[in-house]
């Protein structure tokens, strides 16, 4: 079986562990400085060390983003930080400001270098340049087409990483100035205000407000290449990357488990592999934004954008976390997250297992009393299940039929 890396986001130490438990081969994360997701919790050096230790114990890797574009005042402490990352035994750093390549080499710092998507790499000549500088991997721009990716792979023989799921930028990767212009928050230094998600009043050519038109947006729909995983594997891509360092553990677990399942099923039996629409439904229910292949199969048009309004309905699909399984009484001990009641059919999923349904024939509270519903978030409850489950399996609304 040819190995391809599934790379997941880790906004904090808890999410790092969930991503790896649910099947990620590697995670990427940011420290407290020099990272583009400034609003994420991010990691202290001690947390990075703990995360690396956990990952390596589970045969996974850790990549740390050092991917802001540096202004002069940002330079303080960078060299020391890189040495701390080396000491923490991180597997690679992800950079966008190219001086870091020389800084690492000149100081004999043992860190593998990956070029960030912020460099907006879309051609083989750029990849050849990075390769000549000793770079190990290039993360292509989200705007890469299948043809672009294949040509780059054929021309460079380089480790290539491709985003397969997550938010798109309304501009080309790393080239947006809207946040700087509208809010004075620098998107290339971790402060993106996501202006492309705002809505605006619409005016005609005479600067007259068009009153009968809904608020106008310039937001692209999200990216998903789930359907094209076989194509990416056959092209020879090194790593498939999921975006979302600020997402929940439920989001991370769901996306990683679905992409893990699809990758493994295709690699196990390429000739008989069939795309399962239910996998797509799982991803959609988790994020509630439309997803499309975007640039991969054609140049995006009106159908790949949100222009006049959009709906992002939140849901309460995530019902609970398995804490333990009582084999004697055939009961799951859970920490509840959202409301469910006696008689509901719920779905259980976890690492390396197919999702399955159970009927909630009764619910017991912490005092072993029967109750008709789970009403209190994080309450410890018991429900019957004759199929053994594992700690950290997840419970959700049954939307798969």
C-alpha positions in Angstrom: 0.0 0.0 0.0 1.4 3.4 -1.0 1.6 5.8 1.9 0.0 9.2 1.6 0.0 11.6 4.6 -3.3 12.9 6.1 -2.4 16.2 7.7 -4.8 17.7 10.3 -5.0 21.1 12.1 -4.3 21.4 15.8 -5.5 24.6 17.4 -4.5 23.4 20.9 -3.1 20.3 22.7 -6.5 18.7 23.1 -7.3 19.0 19.4 -3.8 17.6 18.5 -4.6 14.5 20.4 -8.1 14.1 18.9 -6.7 14.5 15.4 -4.1 11.8 15.9 -6.5 9.5 17.7 -8.9 9.7 14.7 -6.3 8.9 12.1 -4.1 11.9 11.2 -0.6 10.9 10.1 0.6 14.4 11.0 -0.7 17.7 12.6 0.3 21.3 12.0 0.1 23.9 14.8 1.2 27.4 15.7 3.2 28.7 18.6 2.4 31.8 20.6 4.4 33.9 18.1 5.2 34.0 14.4 2.0 32.1 13.4 -0.9 33.3 11.1 -3.7 32.0 13.3 -3.2 34.6 16.1 -6.8 34.1 17.4 -6.3 30.4 17.9 -5.3 29.2 21.4 -1.9 28.1 20.0 0.9 26.4 21.9 3.6 27.3 24.4 7.0 25.6 23.9 6.2 23.2 26.7 2.9 22.3 25.0 4.7 21.8 21.7 7.1 19.4 23.4 4.1 17.5 25.0 2.4 17.4 21.6 5.5 16.1 19.8 5.9 13.4 22.5 2.3 12.3 22.1 2.5 12.4 18.3 5.8 10.4 18.1 4.4 7.8 20.5 1.6 7.3 18.0 3.8 7.3 14.9 2.6 10.7 13.8 4.5 14.0 13.0 4.2 17.6 14.1 4.8 20.6 11.9 4.9 24.1 13.4 3.9 27.2 11.4 6.4 30.1 11.4 4.5 31.6 8.5 3.9 35.3 9.1 5.6 37.8 6.8 8.1 39.5 9.1 8.3 43.2 9.7 11.4 44.5 11.4 9.8 44.5 14.8 8.8 40.9 14.5 12.4 39.6 14.4 13.0 39.7 18.1 13.4 36.2 19.5 13.0 34.3 16.2 16.4 32.6 16.2 15.9 31.5 19.8 12.5 30.2 19.0 13.7 28.1 16.1 16.3 26.6 18.3 13.6 25.8 20.9 11.6 24.0 18.1 14.7 22.0 17.2 15.1 21.1 20.9 11.4 20.1 21.0 12.1 17.7 18.1 9.4 19.0 15.8 9.4 17.3 12.4 9.3 20.5 10.3 8.5 24.2 10.2 6.2 25.8 7.7 7.5 29.2 6.5 6.5 31.9 4.0 9.2 34.5 4.5 12.2 33.0 2.7 15.0 34.5 4.8 14.2 31.8 7.4 15.7 29.2 5.0 19.1 30.8 5.2 18.7 31.5 8.9 18.1 27.8 9.6 21.1 26.8 7.4 23.5 29.4 8.7 22.9 28.4 12.3 22.9 24.7 11.6 19.5 24.2 13.0 18.1 20.7 12.3 14.6 21.6 11.1 13.0 20.4 7.9 11.5 23.3 6.0 8.1 23.4 4.2 7.0 26.3 2.2 3.6 27.7 3.3 0.6 28.1 1.0 1.0 31.8 1.8 3.7 31.8 -0.9 1.0 31.1 -3.4 3.0 28.5 -5.3 1.3 27.6 -8.6 4.2 26.6 -11.0 7.1 24.1 -11.2 9.8 26.8 -11.6 9.0 28.2 -8.1 9.1 24.6 -6.7 12.4 23.9 -8.4 13.8 27.1 -6.8 12.7 26.0 -3.3 14.1 22.6 -3.9 17.5 24.1 -4.8 17.4 25.9 -1.5 17.1 22.7 0.4 13.4 22.9 1.1 11.8 19.5 1.7 8.1 20.2 0.8 6.0 22.8 -0.8 2.3 23.5 0.2 0.7 24.6 -3.0 -1.8 27.5 -3.2 -5.4 26.5 -2.8 -6.0 27.8 -6.3 -4.1 24.9 -7.9 -5.9 22.9 -10.5 -5.5 19.2 -11.1 -3.4 20.0 -14.2 -1.2 22.3 -12.2 -0.6 19.7 -9.5 0.2 17.0 -12.0 2.6 19.2 -14.0 4.4 20.2 -10.8 4.7 16.6 -9.6 6.0 15.5 -13.0 8.5 18.3 -13.4 10.0 18.5 -9.9 9.9 15.1 -8.1 9.3 17.2 -4.9 7.2 16.5 -1.8 3.9 18.3 -2.5 1.2 19.1 0.0 -2.4 20.0 -1.2 -5.3 21.4 0.8 -8.3 19.1 0.4 -10.8 20.7 2.8 -11.5 24.0 4.4 -12.1 27.7 3.8 -11.0 29.5 0.7 -9.6 33.0 0.4 -11.5 35.5 -1.9 -8.0 36.5 -3.2 -5.1 34.3 -4.2 -3.5 32.5 -1.2 -1.3 35.0 0.7 -2.2 37.9 -1.5 -5.1 39.5 0.3 -5.0 43.1 1.6 -8.7 43.6 2.4 -8.2 43.0 6.1 -5.3 45.6 6.2 -7.4 48.1 4.3 -10.7 47.7 6.1 -9.5 47.1 9.7 -5.7 47.8 9.8 -5.3 44.1 10.8 -2.6 42.4 8.8 -3.7 39.1 7.3 -0.1 38.1 6.7 0.9 38.6 10.3 -2.0 36.6 11.9 -4.7 39.2 12.0 -7.1 38.4 9.2 -10.5 39.9 9.9 -12.1 37.8 7.2 -13.6 40.8 5.3 -14.6 38.4 2.5 -17.2 37.0 5.0 -18.7 40.4 5.5 -21.9 41.6 3.7 -22.0 45.0 2.0 -24.6 47.4 0.6 -24.7 47.3 -3.2 -24.6 50.5 -5.3 -25.1 51.1 -9.0 -22.7 53.0 -11.3 -24.3 56.3 -10.2 -23.5 55.5 -6.5 -27.2 55.0 -5.8 -27.9 52.2 -3.3 -29.8 49.3 -4.9 -32.6 49.0 -2.3 -34.3 45.8 -3.7 -31.2 43.7 -3.6 -30.1 41.7 -0.5 -26.8 42.5 1.2 -23.9 41.7 -1.2 -21.1 39.3 -0.3 -17.8 38.3 -1.9 -17.3 35.1 0.0 -16.2 31.9 -1.8 -17.7 28.6 -0.8 -15.5 26.2 1.0 -13.2 23.6 -0.5 -13.6 19.9 -0.5 -11.7 17.4 -2.6 -13.1 14.3 -1.0 -14.4 13.0 -4.4 -11.0 13.5 -5.9 -8.8 11.7 -3.3 -8.1 8.9 -5.8 -6.9 11.4 -8.3 -4.5 13.1 -5.8 -3.2 9.7 -4.7 -2.6 8.6 -8.3 -0.9 11.8 -9.1 1.6 11.1 -6.3 0.8 14.0 -3.9 2.7 13.6 -0.6 0.3 15.1 1.9 -3.5 15.9 2.0 -4.2 18.8 4.3 -7.3 19.8 6.2 -7.7 23.4 7.2 -9.2 24.5 10.5 -7.0 25.2 13.5 -9.9 27.1 15.2 -12.5 24.3 14.7 -14.0 22.1 17.4 -12.9 18.6 18.4 -16.1 17.3 16.8 -15.2 18.9 13.5 -11.6 17.6 13.6 -12.7 14.1 14.6 -15.4 14.0 11.9 -13.2 15.3 9.0 -10.2 13.2 9.9 -12.2 10.0 10.2 -14.0 10.5 6.9 -10.8 11.4 4.9 -9.0 8.5 6.7 -11.8 6.1 5.6 -11.8 7.3 2.0 -8.0 7.2 1.7 -7.7 3.7 3.2 -10.6 2.2 1.2 -9.1 3.5 -2.1 -5.6 2.2 -1.3 -6.9 -1.2 -0.2 -8.8 -1.9 -3.4 -8.4 0.7 -6.2 -10.1 -1.3 -8.8 -13.3 -1.8 -6.9 -13.4 1.5 -5.0 -16.7 3.5 -5.2 -17.3 7.0 -3.9 -19.9 6.9 -1.1 -22.2 9.9 -1.0 -22.7 9.4 2.8 -19.2 10.4 3.4 -20.0 13.8 1.8 -23.1 14.2 4.0 -21.0 13.7 7.1 -18.6 16.5 6.1 -21.5 18.9 5.2 -23.4 18.3 8.4 -20.2 19.1 10.4 -19.5 22.5 8.8 -22.8 23.8 7.4 -21.2 25.7 4.6 -21.4 24.5 1.0 -18.2 22.8 -0.3 -17.0 22.4 -3.8 -13.8 21.4 -5.7 -13.2 25.1 -6.5 -10.1 25.4 -8.8 -9.3 21.7 -8.9 -11.6 20.7 -11.8 -12.4 24.0 -13.4 -12.0 27.8 -12.9 -14.6 28.9 -10.3 -17.6 30.8 -11.5 -20.8 32.2 -9.9 -21.8 28.9 -8.5 -18.6 28.7 -6.4 -19.3 32.0 -4.6 -21.7 33.4 -2.1 -23.0 36.7 -3.6 -26.5 37.5 -2.4 -26.9 36.1 1.0 -26.2 32.7 2.4 -27.3 30.4 5.2 -25.0 28.8 7.8 -27.4 27.0 10.1 -25.9 25.7 13.2 -26.9 22.4 14.5 -26.7 20.3 17.6 -25.5 17.1 16.0 -22.7 16.5 18.5 -24.4 14.6 21.4 -21.6 13.3 23.6 -18.2 11.8 24.2 -17.7 8.2 25.3 -15.8 8.1 28.7 -16.0 4.3 29.2 -17.9 1.1 28.5 -19.5 -1.0 31.2 -19.2 -4.5 29.8 -21.1 -6.1 32.6 -24.2 -3.9 32.2 -23.7 -3.2 28.5 -23.8 0.5 29.0 -22.0 3.5 27.6 -20.8 6.1 30.0 -20.9 9.4 28.3 -20.2 13.1 28.8 -23.2 14.8 27.2 -22.9 17.7 24.8 -26.4 18.4 23.3 -30.0 17.4 23.9 -31.3 13.9 23.1 -34.1 11.9 24.6 -35.3 8.4 25.3 -36.4 6.7 22.0 -34.0 8.6 19.8 -31.8 6.8 17.3 -28.3 8.1 17.6 -25.1 7.4 15.7 -21.7 6.4 17.2 -18.4 6.7 15.4 -14.8 6.4 16.3 -11.2 5.7 15.1 -10.9 2.7 12.8 -14.6 1.8 13.0 -17.6 2.1 10.8 -20.4 4.4 12.2 -23.4 2.5 13.6 -26.8 3.3 15.1 -28.3 2.5 18.5 -31.8 3.2 20.0 -31.7 5.1 23.3 -34.1 2.8 25.2 -33.2 4.4 28.5 -31.0 7.1 30.0 -29.5 7.1 33.6 -28.1 10.1 35.3 -25.1 10.2 37.7 -27.2 8.9 40.6 -28.3 5.9 38.5 -31.8 7.3 38.2 -33.8 6.9 35.0 -34.5 10.2 33.2 -36.4 10.9 30.0 -33.8 13.2 28.3 -30.3 14.5 28.4 -30.7 18.2 29.1 -27.5 19.4 30.8 -24.3 19.8 28.8 -21.3 17.8 30.2 -23.6 15.8 32.5 -22.3 12.2 33.0 -24.9 9.7 31.8 -25.4 6.0 30.9 -27.2 4.6 27.9 -27.5 1.0 26.8 -25.4 -0.4 23.9 -24.8 -4.1 23.3 -21.9 -3.4 20.9 -18.7 -2.5 22.7 -17.4 1.0 22.2 -14.2 2.7 23.1 -13.2 5.8 25.1 -13.3 8.9 23.0 -15.8 7.5 20.5 -18.3 10.2 19.7 -22.1 10.3 19.7 -24.1 12.3 17.2 -27.6 12.8 15.7 -28.4 10.0 13.2 -28.5 11.8 9.9 -27.2 8.9 7.8 -30.3 6.8 7.7 
